[in-house]
Amino acid sequence: MEKVLVKDLLEAGVHFGHLTRKWDPNMAPYIYMERNGIHIINLYKTQAKIQETGEALHKIAASGKKILFVATKKQAKDIVAEKAANVNMPYITERWPGGMLTNFITIRKAVKKMAMIDRMKKDGTFNSLSKKERLQVDRQRAKLEKNLGSISDMTRLPGALFVVDIKREHIAIKEAQKLNIPIFAMVDTNSDPREVDYLIPANDDASKSIECIMAAVADAVSGGLAERKSDKADKEAKSEKSPAAKKEVKADKEAKADKSEKKADKAEKAEKKEDAKAEPKAEKKAKVAANEEE
């Protein structure tokens, strides 16, 4: 992950906080100063937090877990949807469905219903319905697609949550806290940073600021995915080599078995020779003994 420059953060307006009367005292360590009744965020701390957050997200992506992006505010939804789609991660940019995490089984049923409607259209069952029923099914499908289309590939709970504006997405935050899902977020001066595990102090109202932070986050996630892909390729290469190695081991075992068989054969031949030599001697001794008795 490339280090984000303070100059870029400044140009994007990441440093603009909220009005001083709307501030949360817990954000004091990340506030640089106050100007014209507005708090200014310390961009050096923002830069450090982007690096820290990026490293954590990189590890989660490399482990194969999904990161769910949440941003329902007008300025953020299109940016978040684009960046999340680029790294093949699920996202919620419409209304947060209540119980999305805590009642995930029910949400999965709704997603399956969407897939069932698609199957109906493919196998021709849809055409056998009346015109009114077809309209109802189409509306239902469109509604499900709007709210849950972006999470259709998410078959299990996400490994982490990335939120833009934790005040607005407080329900998502509470659900993630209940399930001990790590929370990453852009936190403005009017929010409580204690609600999240990894924060990026930044202006969460301006689209330029959101785009700047989201670009850095997406870069970290794509780095993690690339690392996972290369690890998989290495494992596959090793597994391809392993049959050859097994063949070699088998050949060694067979060679050892052949040697042991040859040794056994030699030992048998030697025993037979000794027996053959011993038989005439025994016969001579028997004859001598018989003569002596006579």
Secondary structure, 3 states (H helix, E strand, C coil): CCCCCHHHHHHCCCCEEEEHHHCCHHHHHHEEEEECCEEEECHHHHHHHHHHHHHHHHHHHHCCCCEEEECCCHHHHHHHHHHHHHCCCCEECCCCCCCCCCCHHHHHHHHHHHHHHHHHHHHCCHHHCCHHHHHHHHHHHHHHHHHHHHHCCCCCCCCEEEEECCCCCHHHHHHHHHCCCCEEEEECCCCCHHHCCEEEECCCCCHHHHHHHHHHHHHHHHHHHHHHHHHHHHHHHHHHHHHHHHHHHHHHHHHHHHHHHHHHHHHHHHHHHHHHHHHHHHHHHHHHHHHHHC
